Structure formats: structure tokens, C-alpha cells
Amino acid sequence: MDAPNATSPGQAAVRRSHRVSIIWIIPAVAVAIGAWLAWNTLSQEGPTITLSFESAEGLQAGQSQLKFKDITLGTVRSVSLTSDHTHVLVSVATTAAATPLLTDTTVFWVVKPRLFAGNLSGLSTLFSGSYIGMLPGQNAGKPARTFVGLEDPPVLEAAIPGRTFLLKSKRLGSVSVGSPVFFRDLSVGEVLGWDIGDMADSVTIHAFVRAPFDKYVNDETRFWNASGVSVKLGGAGVDVQVESLRALVLGGVAFNTPSADTRAKPSLENHVFPLFVSREAADGASYSRKIPILSYFSGSVSGLAPGADVTIHGMKVGEVTSVRLLYDLQKDEILAPVRFVVEPERVVGIGRRAYKTVAEGAEALLTHGLRASLQSANLLTGQQVVALEFVHGAPPAPLVIEDGSIVLPTSEGGGFGGIEAAAASLLDQANAIPFAAIGKNIGQLAQNLNEISSSPQVKETLASLAATMNTLQATVQNLNKGVSPAAQRLPEIATALQKTLSNANGLLTSLDSGYGDNTKFNRDLERLLVELDDATHSIQSLADLLTRHPEALLKGRPQGGLQ
């Protein structure tokens, strides 16, 4: 029997869930983080720039950095050579912060230990390694990605307030990059460099003056070369001036503004000033009037050179501009034309003498005897100056103008030059003495004396004189032997005479005290008369003895006494 129909089991209905599985959250977060990191990385990256250097000393790819104010703004990506192998190309991946600084006015250089512009810099790189430094320009420039790096760092490595002025000079001298700029012995700036575009005519030096000292620079300011040591030998001794040891090594520039112009309006940026060779030349530039003068010297001009002083009464009134040689066909001699300028404003009160023209004033001075001469300024160096002086009694000279210069007649130099001229004249007179004729006459005289001395008559005379001397000597010897008795009285006589002479000497001395009845003169005279009387008796006794007994000269005094 069939079982009852069982009911078939029912099938479950399948429904799909619309919820996302939690397992997918982790990949989603990872993707989000990755995207954010990628965006953050890309947003912080800046452009890649290329720098050109002479060498890549100290730079390493992946390690060396680009810094500004000690903030890292990039990393060196690669270092390679140019196609001509003359330079090194350094590729730098910069950050976004460097983007606004990358303009055509920005400069780059390699920071490493070096001595530059008198300063020792980059010592920190001994431990951290070299890196690339940068300095944005003060003025906004155009964006750039390729740059030519500097081999030396800029003098000013930061934006310092101040102004740059241009100095024109004939030669650069000892001025170099980094040379200090002085104002009243204070270092107030540096030399940034120079232009080479017009060096065929002059050199343009860029001098930076820091604030607030730049306000003392106006259009009347004078700049001069303060390099090295200034040594002057004057009446007060040796004057040595040095701005500083740094200026002695690196050179330097100094400036000053006349006190009357200190409140004038400051000069603008890049104003052009002349650079004078010395402080003295800068001070002389304040005199605006310059009168050109020409003088012809026939003597030596040794020691006279351009720049030498022109003086009146020993004070400078001008400067020599040129010294040359010229052959004068009319005079048939070589002359030295010396051109110089006179600054009349150096003579106080000369403006009170009003003349309509310079020629009229020059003609008046020539009438008063104004002349030019050469004088030695220093015996040690032989330096000479042109001295202007008024010569008393000078002949009148007409006014002559050659090539715009007034011709000033010359005169014989005074001072050391006059001494030299007098010495030369004395030597000429000494040379005129006939020393040869005098020597010849002396030689003739010596020859005559030689002939006379060698003549027979002189020899006979000398022989006769010798025989006479022998005879006299024998007689004296006999007298010494046989006249001793009589000679014993001779010492008494000599003593008496000596005493007489002494008294006479005393008599002469007493004359200084006067004479009279009671004076020393009278007493000495009486004593003298007594002693003269004694001497007379002694001589008379001797004479009587010799008269009666002449043989006493040979035998001596008779023993029996006097008869």
C-alpha cells in the first residue's frame, strides 16, 4: 500500500548583501596614504636646475646639498662634464621653497674652506663636506633653470642695506675684490668688483657703502686709492700713513666729503665718481680753476716728473703735468719743455686783484718779474720741483701763448739748485788754475837747485866750512883744558846776566800797574840799576884781567894775585 505523499523540502531564497567587506578598508587606506605621500612629495619638489662650474671639487651626487641661510633647498642629483670637457655640469633637484628664488639674478658658488677677500670662510665644511651656496638678487628677475656658478663667493653673502657707487680710474692698482672702503678711518664697505668692458680707456670699480654711511656720499664727495703705505719726507721728518693692515694687503678705497657739503643730498645708486691716486690729489680736486703754463729749461731736469709740485714760497700752488725733450732749431740746442698747471684759488686773497682775462693777469705778473726755476726738494732722492718766484730787476718779458698755455720765462734755480750751481762754478774756476804750468816751474826750480848743489864751487865751500868747523872744535877743546880758571868767573857772569834779564821781565810786567815815585815800577827800576852796576863791575874786572894777563886764556888766573 502506497505511503502517503510526503511534502518535498523547500529551497532557501538567496539574497545578495550590498555592504562592502571590512577587509577592503586596509587596501583603501594604503592607497590613500600612498596617494597623499605622492602628492606631498610632488608638491614639495621644485624644478631641477643645472649649474656650470670650472670644477666639481668637493661635490658628490646624492650627498651634497643646496643651501640658503643654512636651509636645505635641494640636493645634487648628478655631476657630469660638458661636451667640450671644459666645465662641469651639476644637476640639482630643488625643493618647492627654492622655486621663487630661481631667477636670472641669483648667483651660486661652492662653499668650501678658502681664504678670500681677507676672510677665512667655509671652515664648517671640513666636517660636513662642501655644499652649494646661493644668493638671490635684490631685484626681481625672470625665472631661470640654467646658471653659471661663481668660482669665488660674492663679497656680500646677504642682503645688506646700502648703495653701490662706480669709481672711474686710469688703473686698478692694488684694489681687489673685497678691498675695504674707509670713511674717516672706519671700514664702511667693500669693493664688489669692476667692469672690464671699457678697460681700454679706464677701469670702473664697484664700491659698496653700507647704511647709514652711504648718506654721507654726495656729488661733492672725493674718493681716493688708500692702498699700501704712504711715506713722505718733509721738514717735520718722515711721515708714514697706513689706513689698516687689511688695506696694506688687499688695497683699499677711502672717501671724504667737505664739511660744507655734508648736508647735501646723497648721491643716487651707481653714481660715477673719479678715483684719485692719493688723498692730496683728492683734496686738490676741490680747486676748479687751473691755468696751464709752459716753461723751457735749458739745464738738467733730472728728478722732475709728472705729479711734482709747483710752489710759491715753498707752498704748493700747482702740479707738473708733463716733462719732455725738444730740439730748438733756432737756438740749435736741446730744451726741456715742462708743462704744469697753477691753481690760483690756493692763494688766499688773489681774487681781490680783478683782471678781465687770465692773459691780462699773466702779463701783469710777468711785468713784476715772475719767473720759473727748478729747485731740489730732497737731497736724498734728488726730487725737484718747479718754483715760481719774483726776480728783482728781471728784464721785461712779453706775453706768449703756445697751444693754450702761457709761456713763463725761467731763471737760475735757488735753494739746493743754487748751491749746486755755485759748486759747479767753483769747480770750473779750480779747473782754470794752470796746475800743469805750476808743476813744470816747480820741476825746473828743483832741477836748478840740483845743479847748484852739485857745482864744484858749492863742494869747495862745503869742504872749507868743514875744515873751519874742525879747527873751531879743536880750539874749544883747548879752551876747555886751559881756560878753566878764567871760565870759573863766567858762570857768575851768566848768573848775573840771567838775574838781570829776570828783573827786566819783572819790570815789563810792572808797567801794567803804572809808574811813579811809590810804584812797583820805581822800586824795580832802582833794583835794576844796582844789579846792572854790579854786572858792569864784574865785566870790567874780567876785562882788566885779560888786559894785564892775556895768557890767562891759556894758563888760567895768576897765582900771585892781580898786579
C-alpha positions as CSV (number, residue, x, y, z in Angstrom):
1,M,0.0,0.0,0.0
2,D,1.4,3.3,-1.0
3,A,2.7,5.6,1.7
4,P,1.1,8.9,1.9
5,N,2.8,11.7,-0.3
6,A,5.4,13.3,1.8
7,T,5.9,17.0,1.3
8,S,9.3,18.0,-0.6
9,P,11.6,20.2,1.3
10,G,11.5,23.9,0.2
11,Q,14.6,25.7,-1.3
12,A,16.0,28.7,0.6
13,A,16.0,32.0,-1.2
14,V,19.4,33.6,-1.8
15,R,19.7,37.4,-1.2
16,R,23.0,39.4,-2.0
17,S,24.3,41.8,0.6
18,H,25.2,45.4,-0.6
19,R,27.7,46.1,2.3
20,V,31.4,46.4,1.5
21,S,33.5,43.9,3.3
22,I,35.7,45.3,6.1
23,I,38.7,43.6,4.6
24,W,38.8,46.1,1.8
25,I,39.3,49.0,4.1
26,I,43.0,48.3,4.6
27,P,44.0,48.4,0.9
28,A,41.9,51.5,0.5
29,V,43.7,53.2,3.4
30,A,47.1,52.1,2.0
31,V,46.2,53.6,-1.4
32,A,45.1,56.8,0.1
33,I,48.2,57.1,2.1
34,G,50.3,56.4,-0.9
35,A,48.5,59.0,-2.9
36,W,48.9,61.5,-0.2
37,L,52.6,60.8,0.1
38,A,53.0,61.0,-3.7
39,W,51.1,64.3,-3.8
40,N,53.0,65.7,-0.8
41,T,56.3,64.6,-2.3
42,L,55.5,66.1,-5.7
43,S,54.1,69.3,-4.1
44,Q,57.4,69.8,-2.2
45,E,59.7,69.2,-5.1
46,G,60.9,72.1,-7.1
47,P,62.4,72.3,-10.6
48,T,65.7,70.7,-11.5
49,I,68.3,73.2,-12.2
50,T,71.7,72.9,-13.9
51,L,74.8,74.7,-12.7
52,S,78.1,75.2,-14.6
53,F,81.4,75.3,-12.6
54,E,85.1,75.2,-13.5
55,S,85.4,72.1,-11.3
56,A,83.3,69.9,-9.0
57,E,85.8,69.9,-6.1
58,G,84.0,68.6,-3.0
59,L,80.6,67.9,-4.7
60,Q,79.1,64.4,-4.6
61,A,75.9,63.2,-6.2
62,G,73.2,62.3,-3.7
63,Q,75.0,63.9,-0.8
64,S,76.0,67.5,-1.5
65,Q,73.2,69.9,-0.8
66,L,72.0,73.3,-2.0
67,K,71.6,75.8,0.9
68,F,70.5,79.3,1.5
69,K,70.8,80.8,5.0
70,D,71.7,77.3,6.3
71,I,68.3,75.9,5.0
72,T,68.5,73.0,2.6
73,L,66.8,73.8,-0.7
74,G,68.0,70.9,-2.9
75,T,70.3,68.0,-3.4
76,V,72.9,67.3,-6.1
77,R,71.5,64.7,-8.4
78,S,74.4,64.2,-10.8
79,V,77.7,65.6,-11.8
80,S,79.0,65.4,-15.4
81,L,81.3,67.0,-17.9
82,T,80.3,69.3,-20.7
83,S,80.7,68.1,-24.3
84,D,83.9,70.2,-24.7
85,H,85.3,68.9,-21.4
86,T,86.0,72.5,-20.1
87,H,83.3,72.7,-17.4
88,V,81.4,70.6,-15.0
89,L,77.6,70.4,-15.1
90,V,75.9,69.9,-11.7
91,S,72.2,68.8,-11.8
92,V,70.4,69.9,-8.6
93,A,66.9,68.7,-7.6
94,T,65.5,71.7,-5.7
95,T,62.5,72.0,-3.3
96,A,59.4,74.0,-3.8
97,A,60.6,76.6,-1.5
98,A,63.5,77.4,-3.9
99,T,61.2,78.0,-6.9
100,P,60.6,81.7,-6.3
101,L,64.3,82.3,-5.7
102,L,65.5,80.8,-9.0
103,T,65.8,83.9,-11.2
104,D,68.4,85.2,-13.6
105,T,69.7,87.5,-10.8
106,T,70.5,84.6,-8.4
107,V,74.1,83.5,-8.0
108,F,75.6,80.1,-7.0
109,W,79.0,79.1,-5.7
110,V,80.7,76.1,-4.0
111,V,81.2,76.6,-0.3
112,K,84.5,75.1,0.9
113,P,87.4,76.2,3.1
114,R,89.1,79.2,1.5
115,L,90.8,82.5,2.1
116,F,89.0,85.1,0.1
117,A,88.8,88.9,0.4
118,G,90.9,88.8,3.5
119,N,88.5,86.5,5.3
120,L,88.8,82.8,6.1
121,S,85.4,81.1,5.4
122,G,83.9,77.7,4.9
123,L,85.6,76.0,7.9
124,S,82.4,74.2,8.8
125,T,82.7,72.1,5.6
126,L,85.8,70.4,7.0
127,F,83.3,68.1,8.8
128,S,80.1,68.3,6.8
129,G,81.5,68.4,3.3
130,S,81.2,71.0,0.6
131,Y,77.8,72.3,-0.5
132,I,76.4,74.8,-3.0
133,G,75.5,78.3,-1.7
134,M,73.1,80.6,-3.3
135,L,72.2,84.3,-3.1
136,P,69.1,85.7,-4.7
137,G,69.3,89.0,-6.4
138,Q,67.9,92.1,-4.6
139,N,65.8,93.0,-7.7
140,A,63.1,90.7,-9.1
141,G,64.3,88.8,-12.2
142,K,63.0,86.4,-14.7
143,P,62.7,82.7,-13.8
144,A,65.7,80.6,-14.9
145,R,66.8,77.0,-14.7
146,T,70.4,77.2,-16.0
147,F,73.0,79.1,-14.3
148,V,76.8,79.8,-14.4
149,G,78.3,79.4,-11.0
150,L,80.9,81.7,-9.4
151,E,84.3,80.4,-8.7
152,D,84.6,82.7,-5.7
153,P,81.8,83.6,-3.3
154,P,80.3,87.1,-3.5
155,V,81.7,89.7,-1.2
156,L,78.3,90.3,0.3
157,E,76.6,87.0,1.0
158,A,73.5,88.6,2.4
159,A,71.2,91.5,1.6
160,I,72.8,94.4,3.4
161,P,71.2,97.9,3.1
162,G,73.4,100.4,1.4
163,R,74.3,101.7,-2.1
164,T,76.9,100.9,-4.7
165,F,78.9,103.6,-6.4
166,L,81.0,103.5,-9.6
167,L,84.6,104.7,-9.4
168,K,86.5,105.6,-12.6
169,S,90.3,105.2,-12.6
170,K,93.1,105.1,-15.1
171,R,94.5,102.0,-13.5
172,L,93.3,99.4,-10.9
173,G,96.4,99.4,-8.8
174,S,96.2,97.3,-5.6
175,V,92.5,97.4,-5.4
176,S,90.9,93.9,-5.5
177,V,87.6,92.2,-4.8
178,G,86.8,92.6,-1.1
179,S,89.1,95.6,-0.6
180,P,87.7,97.7,2.2
181,V,86.1,101.2,1.8
182,F,87.1,103.7,4.5
183,F,85.4,106.8,5.8
184,R,87.3,108.7,8.5
185,D,89.4,105.5,9.2
186,L,86.3,103.3,9.6
187,S,85.6,100.4,7.3
188,V,82.2,101.2,5.9
189,G,82.0,99.0,2.8
190,E,83.8,96.7,0.3
191,V,84.8,96.7,-3.3
192,L,82.4,94.3,-5.1
193,G,84.4,94.1,-8.4
194,W,85.0,96.0,-11.6
195,D,83.8,96.3,-15.2
196,I,86.1,95.0,-18.0
197,G,84.1,96.4,-20.9
198,D,85.9,99.8,-21.0
199,M,89.3,98.8,-19.6
200,A,90.9,100.1,-22.8
201,D,90.2,103.6,-21.5
202,S,89.6,103.3,-17.8
203,V,88.5,100.9,-15.0
204,T,85.2,101.1,-13.4
205,I,85.3,99.9,-9.8
206,H,82.1,99.0,-7.9
207,A,82.3,100.2,-4.4
208,F,79.5,99.3,-1.9
209,V,78.9,101.6,1.1
210,R,76.8,100.2,3.9
211,A,74.0,102.2,5.5
212,P,73.9,104.6,7.3
213,F,77.3,105.7,6.0
214,D,76.0,105.9,2.4
215,K,74.1,109.1,3.3
216,Y,77.5,110.9,3.6
217,V,78.2,110.3,-0.1
218,N,77.1,113.2,-2.3
219,D,78.1,114.6,-5.6
220,E,81.0,116.5,-4.0
221,T,82.5,113.5,-2.3
222,R,86.1,112.6,-3.2
223,F,87.3,109.0,-3.4
224,W,91.0,108.1,-3.5
225,N,93.2,105.0,-3.5
226,A,94.2,104.2,0.0
227,S,96.3,101.1,-0.8
228,G,99.7,100.4,0.6
229,V,101.9,102.8,2.7
230,S,102.2,106.5,2.1
231,V,105.7,107.7,3.1
232,K,106.7,111.4,2.9
233,L,109.9,113.0,3.9
234,G,109.3,116.6,4.9
235,G,110.6,119.3,7.2
236,A,108.9,117.6,10.2
237,G,110.6,114.3,9.5
238,V,109.3,111.1,7.9
239,D,105.5,110.8,7.8
240,V,104.2,107.3,7.3
241,Q,100.4,106.7,6.8
242,V,98.7,103.3,6.6
243,E,94.9,103.0,6.6
244,S,94.9,99.5,8.0
245,L,96.8,96.2,7.8
246,R,93.9,94.9,5.7
247,A,94.3,97.8,3.2
248,L,98.0,97.1,3.2
249,V,97.5,93.5,2.0
250,L,94.2,93.9,-0.1
251,G,94.4,97.5,-1.1
252,G,91.6,99.9,-0.2
253,V,89.5,102.9,-1.2
254,A,88.8,105.9,1.1
255,F,86.4,108.8,0.7
256,N,85.7,112.1,2.4
257,T,83.1,114.8,2.0
258,P,83.9,118.5,2.5
259,S,82.4,119.8,5.7
260,A,80.4,122.4,3.8
261,D,78.7,119.7,1.7
262,T,77.8,117.1,4.4
263,R,74.2,118.2,4.4
264,A,73.8,118.0,0.6
265,K,71.5,115.5,-1.0
266,P,73.0,111.9,-1.0
267,S,74.1,110.6,-4.4
268,L,71.9,108.0,-6.2
269,E,72.8,104.4,-6.7
270,N,75.6,103.8,-9.3
271,H,76.6,107.4,-9.3
272,V,80.0,107.8,-11.1
273,F,83.0,109.4,-9.2
274,P,86.6,109.8,-10.2
275,L,89.1,107.7,-8.2
276,F,92.1,109.9,-7.3
277,V,95.6,108.4,-6.8
278,S,96.1,109.9,-3.3
279,R,94.4,112.0,-0.6
280,E,96.4,115.0,-1.6
281,A,95.2,114.7,-5.2
282,A,91.6,114.3,-4.0
283,D,91.9,117.5,-1.8
284,G,93.4,119.4,-4.8
285,A,90.4,118.4,-6.9
286,S,88.2,120.9,-5.0
287,Y,90.0,123.8,-6.8
288,S,88.1,124.3,-10.0
289,R,90.4,126.9,-11.8
290,K,93.5,125.6,-13.4
291,I,95.8,127.8,-15.5
292,P,98.1,125.9,-17.9
293,I,101.7,127.2,-18.1
294,L,104.7,126.2,-20.2
295,S,108.4,126.8,-19.3
296,Y,111.5,125.8,-21.3
297,F,114.5,124.8,-19.2
298,S,118.0,124.5,-20.8
299,G,119.6,122.7,-17.8
300,S,119.1,119.3,-16.3
301,V,115.6,118.3,-15.3
302,S,116.6,115.1,-13.5
303,G,114.3,114.4,-10.7
304,L,111.4,116.3,-12.2
305,A,108.4,114.1,-13.2
306,P,104.7,114.5,-13.8
307,G,103.0,115.0,-10.5
308,A,105.8,117.1,-9.0
309,D,104.8,120.2,-7.0
310,V,104.7,123.7,-8.3
311,T,105.4,126.0,-5.4
312,I,105.5,129.7,-4.4
313,H,107.4,130.5,-1.2
314,G,107.6,126.7,-0.6
315,M,103.8,126.2,-0.7
316,K,102.1,124.1,-3.3
317,V,100.1,126.0,-5.9
318,G,100.0,123.5,-8.8
319,E,101.3,120.4,-10.3
320,V,103.6,119.3,-13.2
321,T,101.7,117.6,-16.0
322,S,104.4,116.6,-18.4
323,V,108.2,116.7,-18.9
324,R,109.7,116.2,-22.4
325,L,112.7,117.0,-24.6
326,L,112.7,119.3,-27.6
327,Y,115.3,120.3,-30.2
328,D,115.2,124.0,-30.9
329,L,116.3,124.7,-34.5
330,Q,116.6,128.4,-33.9
331,K,118.9,128.2,-30.9
332,D,120.5,124.9,-32.0
333,E,120.1,123.3,-28.6
334,I,118.0,120.7,-26.8
335,L,115.5,122.2,-24.3
336,A,113.2,120.6,-21.8
337,P,109.6,121.9,-22.1
338,V,107.8,121.4,-18.8
339,R,104.1,121.9,-18.7
340,F,102.3,122.5,-15.4
341,V,99.1,123.9,-14.1
342,V,98.6,126.5,-11.4
343,E,95.5,126.6,-9.2
344,P,95.1,130.3,-8.3
345,E,92.5,129.5,-5.7
346,R,95.2,128.1,-3.4
347,V,96.5,131.7,-2.9
348,V,94.1,133.4,-0.4
349,G,93.0,136.8,-1.5
350,I,94.2,136.7,-5.0
351,G,90.7,137.1,-6.2
352,R,90.7,140.6,-5.0
353,R,93.0,141.5,-7.8
354,A,90.4,141.6,-10.6
355,Y,91.6,141.1,-14.2
356,K,89.4,140.9,-17.1
357,T,91.2,137.9,-18.6
358,V,93.8,135.3,-17.5
359,A,96.2,136.7,-20.1
360,E,95.9,140.2,-18.6
361,G,96.7,138.8,-15.1
362,A,99.7,136.8,-16.5
363,E,101.0,139.9,-18.3
364,A,100.9,141.9,-15.0
365,L,102.8,139.1,-13.2
366,L,105.4,139.0,-15.9
367,T,105.9,142.7,-15.5
368,H,106.6,142.2,-11.8
369,G,109.3,139.6,-12.7
370,L,107.6,136.3,-12.2
371,R,109.9,133.5,-13.3
372,A,110.1,129.7,-13.1
373,S,113.1,127.8,-11.8
374,L,114.0,124.3,-10.7
375,Q,114.7,123.6,-7.0
376,S,115.8,120.5,-5.2
377,A,113.1,119.3,-2.8
378,N,115.1,116.4,-1.4
379,L,118.8,115.8,-1.4
380,L,118.4,112.1,-0.7
381,T,116.0,111.3,-3.5
382,G,117.1,114.1,-5.9
383,Q,113.4,115.1,-6.4
384,Q,112.9,118.6,-7.9
385,V,110.0,121.0,-8.0
386,V,109.1,124.0,-10.1
387,A,109.4,127.1,-8.0
388,L,107.7,130.3,-9.0
389,E,109.4,133.4,-7.8
390,F,109.6,137.2,-8.4
391,V,113.1,138.1,-9.6
392,H,114.1,141.6,-8.8
393,G,115.4,143.5,-11.8
394,A,114.4,140.8,-14.3
395,P,114.2,142.1,-17.9
396,P,110.7,142.6,-19.2
397,A,109.2,139.6,-20.9
398,P,106.4,139.7,-23.4
399,L,103.3,137.5,-23.1
400,V,103.5,134.4,-25.3
401,I,100.8,131.7,-25.5
402,E,101.6,128.3,-27.1
403,D,98.9,125.7,-27.5
404,G,96.7,127.4,-25.0
405,S,99.5,127.6,-22.3
406,I,101.2,130.7,-21.1
407,V,104.9,130.7,-21.7
408,L,106.7,131.6,-18.4
409,P,110.4,132.5,-18.7
410,T,112.9,130.7,-16.5
411,S,115.7,131.8,-14.1
412,E,118.6,130.2,-12.3
413,G,117.4,127.9,-9.6
414,G,117.8,128.8,-5.9
415,G,117.9,126.6,-2.9
416,F,119.9,123.4,-3.4
417,G,120.0,124.0,-7.1
418,G,121.8,127.3,-6.4
419,I,124.3,125.5,-4.2
420,E,124.9,123.0,-6.9
421,A,125.4,125.8,-9.5
422,A,127.8,127.6,-7.2
423,A,129.7,124.4,-6.6
424,A,129.9,123.8,-10.3
425,S,131.2,127.4,-10.9
426,L,133.8,126.9,-8.1
427,L,134.9,123.6,-9.8
428,D,135.2,125.5,-13.1
429,Q,137.4,128.1,-11.5
430,A,139.5,125.4,-9.9
431,N,139.9,123.7,-13.3
432,A,141.1,127.0,-14.8
433,I,144.1,127.1,-12.5
434,P,147.2,126.2,-14.5
435,F,148.4,123.3,-12.3
436,A,150.5,121.9,-15.2
437,A,152.5,125.1,-15.6
438,I,152.9,125.4,-11.9
439,G,154.2,121.9,-11.7
440,K,156.6,122.5,-14.6
441,N,158.0,125.6,-12.9
442,I,158.5,123.7,-9.6
443,G,160.3,120.9,-11.5
444,Q,162.5,123.5,-13.2
445,L,163.3,125.0,-9.8
446,A,164.2,121.7,-8.3
447,Q,166.5,121.0,-11.3
448,N,168.2,124.3,-10.8
449,L,168.7,123.6,-7.1
450,N,170.2,120.2,-8.0
451,E,172.6,121.8,-10.5
452,I,173.7,124.4,-7.9
453,S,174.2,121.8,-5.2
454,S,176.3,119.6,-7.5
455,S,178.5,122.5,-8.7
456,P,182.3,122.5,-7.8
457,Q,182.1,125.9,-6.1
458,V,179.5,124.6,-3.6
459,K,181.5,121.5,-2.9
460,E,184.7,123.6,-2.3
461,T,182.7,125.9,0.0
462,L,181.3,123.0,2.0
463,A,184.8,121.4,2.3
464,S,186.2,124.7,3.5
465,L,183.4,125.1,6.0
466,A,184.0,121.6,7.3
467,A,187.8,122.4,7.8
468,T,186.8,125.6,9.7
469,M,184.4,123.6,11.9
470,N,187.2,121.1,12.7
471,T,189.6,124.0,13.7
472,L,186.9,125.6,15.8
473,Q,186.2,122.4,17.6
474,A,189.9,121.9,18.4
475,T,190.1,125.5,19.8
476,V,187.1,124.9,22.0
477,Q,188.7,121.7,23.4
478,N,191.9,123.7,24.2
479,L,189.8,126.3,25.9
480,N,188.1,123.7,28.0
481,K,191.5,122.5,29.2
482,G,193.4,125.7,29.6
483,V,190.9,128.4,30.4
484,S,189.3,126.7,33.3
485,P,190.5,129.4,35.8
486,A,189.0,132.2,33.8
487,A,185.9,130.2,32.9
488,Q,185.1,129.8,36.6
489,R,184.1,133.5,36.6
490,L,181.9,133.0,33.5
491,P,179.1,131.2,35.4
492,E,179.0,134.1,37.8
493,I,178.7,136.5,34.9
494,A,176.0,134.3,33.3
495,T,174.0,134.2,36.5
496,A,174.2,137.9,36.9
497,L,173.0,138.4,33.4
498,Q,170.2,135.9,33.9
499,K,169.1,137.7,37.0
500,T,169.3,140.9,35.1
501,L,167.0,139.6,32.4
502,S,164.6,138.3,35.0
503,N,164.4,141.7,36.7
504,A,163.9,143.3,33.3
505,N,161.0,140.9,32.7
506,G,159.5,141.9,36.1
507,L,160.0,145.5,35.1
508,L,157.9,145.0,31.9
509,T,155.2,143.3,34.0
510,S,155.1,146.1,36.5
511,L,154.3,148.5,33.7
512,D,150.7,147.2,33.9
513,S,150.3,148.7,37.4
514,G,151.5,152.2,36.4
515,Y,154.6,154.1,37.3
516,G,155.5,156.9,39.8
517,D,157.6,157.6,42.9
518,N,156.0,155.0,45.1
519,T,155.1,152.4,42.5
520,K,156.4,149.0,41.9
521,F,157.9,150.3,38.7
522,N,160.1,152.8,40.5
523,R,161.3,150.2,43.0
524,D,162.2,147.6,40.3
525,L,164.0,150.3,38.4
526,E,166.2,151.2,41.3
527,R,167.0,147.5,41.9
528,L,167.7,147.0,38.2
529,L,170.2,149.9,38.3
530,V,172.0,148.4,41.2
531,E,172.3,145.0,39.6
532,L,173.4,146.5,36.3
533,D,176.1,148.3,38.2
534,D,177.3,145.0,39.8
535,A,177.3,143.3,36.4
536,T,179.3,146.2,34.9
537,H,181.9,145.9,37.7
538,S,182.2,142.2,37.1
539,I,182.7,142.6,33.4
540,Q,185.2,145.4,34.0
541,S,187.2,143.1,36.3
542,L,187.3,140.4,33.7
543,A,188.4,142.9,31.1
544,D,191.2,144.2,33.3
545,L,192.4,140.7,34.0
546,L,192.6,139.8,30.3
547,T,194.2,143.1,29.5
548,R,197.0,142.6,32.0
549,H,197.4,138.9,31.7
550,P,196.2,137.8,28.2
551,E,197.9,134.5,28.8
552,A,195.2,133.7,31.4
553,L,193.1,132.5,28.5
554,L,195.6,129.6,28.2
555,K,197.2,129.3,31.6
556,G,194.5,130.5,33.9
557,R,194.4,133.2,36.6
558,P,197.9,134.0,38.0
559,Q,198.6,132.6,41.5
560,G,200.1,135.7,42.9
561,G,197.0,137.8,42.6
562,L,196.4,140.7,40.5
563,Q,199.2,143.3,40.0
